[in-house]
């Protein structure tokens, strides 16, 4: 993913990092999480959600898409994780990417949604455009 190649040196990307939401006492394992290098945990351990700068979820099936759109979104907002990027291969009328930001009171107050084929901009400290063209839409 483009994100891995353009992270500032002090940030790390993980595909297996467990994230604990203290407010709900729930554990999430996002598809991707970006953390400060100093916050990265040993494999098999968890980090506090408020350490994460960005979490990414990719809907893997029509069956679990609503979970990522609502339940998971609110969980990360309780974290509070500042940025939640949802790659929604099952969105209607077409696959899309949504960047949720500004968590407050258990949900995000801002979101930007673009269909596959358009880029979405991640704000600082990332400062890059993500092109979801590499993600196939759901069948």
Secondary structure, DSSP 4 states (H G I P E B T S, - for coil): -HHHHT--TTEEEESS-EEEETTTTEEEE-SEEEEEGGGPPPTT-EEEGGGEEEEEEE---HHHHHIIIIIIHHHHHHTT-SEEEEEETT-SSS-EEEEEEEEETTEEEEEEEEETTSEEEETTTT-EEEEGGGSPPP-
